[in-house]
Amino acid sequence: MSLTVNKKNGTVGPFDAGVHTALVTVTAHGGNIKLTVTDAFGAQGTSNGFKVK
């Protein structure tokens, strides 16, 4: 399972055996930030856009 951010130079994570229970740190800045999670079968879910200062 992976978690990605839609902004260049932004990172999130990490996952351990497909589970993420810690706080997520988003290093991207700006508006309309979206997080997308993708499982091993390619199924995806994307968050609503939000702003990071």
KOLZA-121920 format. One record per atom (N, C-alpha, C, CB): residue in one letter; x, y, z. Coordinates in steps of 0.2 Angstrom, whole numbers, plus 5000, padded with zeros to 4 digits. Glycine has a CB too. Layout:
REM residues N
AXYZ
...
This chain:
REM residues 53
M500449945000
M500050005000
M500550065000
M499550005006
S500350114996
S500650174996
S500250234997
S501050184990
L500550295000
L500150355001
L500650404997
L500050375008
T500350444993
T500650494989
T500350564989
T500750474982
V500650614988
V500450684988
V500450714981
V500850734993
N499950754979
N499950774972
N500450834970
N499250794970
K500850854975
K501250914973
K501950894972
K501250964979
K502350924968
K503050904966
K503450924973
K503350954960
N503950874974
N504350884980
N504050864986
N504750944980
G503350844986
G503050824992
G503050754994
G502350844992
T503150735000
T503250665002
T502750655008
T503950645004
V502550595009
V502150565015
V502350495016
V501350575013
G502250475022
G502350405024
G502750405031
G502850375019
P502950345032
P503050285029
P502450235031
P503650245030
F502350175027
F501950125029
F502350065031
F501550105023
D502050025035
D502449965038
D501949905037
D502649965045
A502149865032
A501649805031
A500949825029
A501649755036
G500949885025
G500249905023
G499849945028
G499849845020
V500149955034
V499749985039
V500150055041
V499749945045
H499750105041
H500050175043
H499650195049
H500050225037
T499950205055
T499550225061
T499850285064
T499550165066
A500350315061
A500750375064
A500450435061
A501450365063
L500650495063
L500450555060
L500750555053
L500650615065
V500350585049
V500650595042
V500950665042
V500050595037
T501550675039
T501950735038
T501950745030
T502650735041
V501650805029
V501650825022
V502150885021
V500850845019
T502650865016
T503150915015
T502950965010
T503850885014
A502450955006
A502251005001
A501951065004
A501750964996
H501951115000
H501651185003
H501151204997
H502151235005
G500651245000
G500151274995
G499451244996
G500451264988
G499051264991
G498351244991
G498251184987
G497951304989
N497651154988
N497351104984
N497851044985
N497251114977
I498151034991
I498550974992
I498050914993
I498950974998
K498150854989
K497750794990
K498250734991
K497350784983
L497950694996
L498350634997
L497950574994
L498350615005
T498350524990
T498050474987
T498350404990
T498150474979
V497950364992
V498150294994
V498050244989
V497850275001
T498550204987
T498450144982
T498650084985
T498850164976
D498150034985
D498349964987
D498649924982
D497649934990
A498849864984
A499249814980
A498849794974
A499449754984
F498249804973
F497849784967
F497749844963
F497149754970
G497949904965
G497849964961
G497250004962
G497849944954
A496849984967
A496250024969
A496550084973
A495849984974
Q496250144971
Q496450204974
Q495850244978
Q496750254969
G496050284982
G495650334985
G495950404986
G495350314992
T495650454985
T496050524985
T495650564990
T496050554979
S495950604994
S495650654999
S495450714996
S496150675005
N495050754999
N494850814997
N495450864997
N494250845001
G495450914993
G496050964993
G496051004999
G495951004987
F496651015002
F496751055008
F497351095007
F496751015014
K497451145011
K498051195011
K498551185016
K497751265011
V499151185014
V499751175019
V500151235019
V500151115017
K500251265025
K500651335025
K501351315027
K500351385030
